């Protein structure tokens, strides 16, 4: 799975460090959006005492 927000930050970090790198993404990889993370956190909050301890990343 890939988070577009995290991928963007990592690419910016590589640029700042002047690291010339090729990035290859598997065409079939799943994309995790910020919406997925929000749904994950909301689901955990709704469960109350029965939550499973999710980290809220949308995975």
C-alpha positions, 0 to 999 in steps of 0.5 A: 500500500502507498500513501500519496501524502507520505510518498510526496514527503519522501520525494521532497526529502530526496530532492532536499538531500540532492539524492538522484533516485528512480522510484518505481511503483507497482502498478497494482499497489493499493493507494491509501488516501487521507479519507481512509485514515480518517475513516479508520480513526472514526471507526476506532472512536465509534467502537469505544471499549471494543476498539482494536488499537488501530494506528489510524493510518487507513490500512 
